[in-house]
Structures are given as C-alpha cells and as structure tokens.
Amino acid sequence: QKEVEQDPGPLSVPEGAIVSLNCTYSNSAFQYFMWYRQYSRKGPELLMYTYSSGNKEDGRFTAQVDKSSKYISLFIRDSQPSDSATYLCAMLPNSGYALNFGKGTSLLVTP
Amino acid sequence: KAGVTQTPRYLIKTRGQQVTLSCSPISGHRSVSWYQQTPGQGLQFLFEYFSETQRNKGNFPGRFSGRQFSNSRSEMNVSTLELGDSALYLCASRPSGSSGYNEQFFGPGTRLTVL
C-alpha cells in the first residue's frame, strides 16, 4: 500500500463549479503538504503548500489539512477550463528530502 | 527568472543502451533532485545533488546514477536500459537557504522511451 493515496479520476465538472480534490495518507510523520498541478507534457507546478494542520488560501485555491483523519483537500472555486490538468498531492516529514506523491487526479473543466 | 530546463525533451533508445539526461536548475539554486514518473508508480525519488555531492538517494538500482557540476547543472545516467525504464524523468531545483524540501520547482521533464 502506498503511503499517499489519491483517486485518479477523471473528474469532469462544468465551468464555474467548485472542485474538491483529496488525498489520504498513512504516515503520521508527514508535516508538509503540497499541491502540484501538471499540464499535459509539462512538469509539475507547485500551487501551494501547508505546514501541519489548518487551511491556506491563495486566490481561487484553498488547501485544507486534517491530520487527525490523515486527509488533505484542495478546493478550486469558480473553476475555469484552464484549470484542466492533473493535480498531484505531495507530502514530507520534518527533515524529509524526498517528496511522497499521490498518483494524481485528472480534472477536466468543460465550458 | 528562467525556470528549470531539461534536455533533451524526448529520447528513444533500445534495450541495453545507456542514456544521459541533463538538467539546468533555476539560477542560484544549488540543490537538484531527480524523479521518475510512470503511470503505474507515479513520481518516485531517484536522488538529490547539492554542491556537486550526492546528498540523498532513493530506492533505485545502481544502473541509475548522476552527477552535478560546479555551475549546479546536473546529469543523470541510466545504463543497460530496460523496457521498464520508459518514463518521464523530472528534475527539480530548490532555493538555497530555503526552510526545507517543500519548495521544489520542476522542469518539463525528459520523456524516455525504451524499445
């Protein structure tokens, strides 16, 4: 069993919808939680990261971490067709050096 | 500021050959990590170089190796290629003096196909 699980999708939503992307994990040592966006034929792009529990907002994106449930989420408000991509969660323990990735969720936002 | 660049973008090799991939980090970044991305396993850490020294290594066979030059550019080499080595190879650089490995910036990757 992988330490980080992520539903691969695909997830299809209409433009303007609120999107919820999620990951679960098993390693309680994880303290850093990142979300990356990867367009086709491109490398992953860091969207945001959170340390420990709580929420973080950046424009239309909100990241939530619930360490008690070992569950993290990324919400995208007012989704746009340009948000269509694969979203990867990644995690690190304190003093960790290798990102532990989920396999990514494919998102399609239709006009 | 220019991002992480990787060359070549695409490679086709046959089994048994060897291959060298190149990565130029963001200017001023001294740490370079390499990852392998496949549909089955996702992204997996290969190794990290900092100031020309391998600092950390993932769980890959010795056929996978790398090095870093004094200008922070890094190369990775895969010898005796196997079909299962077909993947997108990504490098990521990290700001010097950053608080941790949570801020890594990826290049576009090199797509390696082994026939």
Interface residues (C-beta under 8 A of the other chain):
Chain A: K2 Y32 M34 Y36 R41 K42 G43 P44 E45 L46 Y49 Y51 L88 A90 L92 N94 S95 G96 Y97 A98 L99 F101 G102 K103 G104
Chain B: V4 Q6 S33 Y35 G42 L43 F45 E48 R55 N56 G58 L90 A92 G100 Y101 N102 E103 Q104 F105 F106 G107 P108 G109
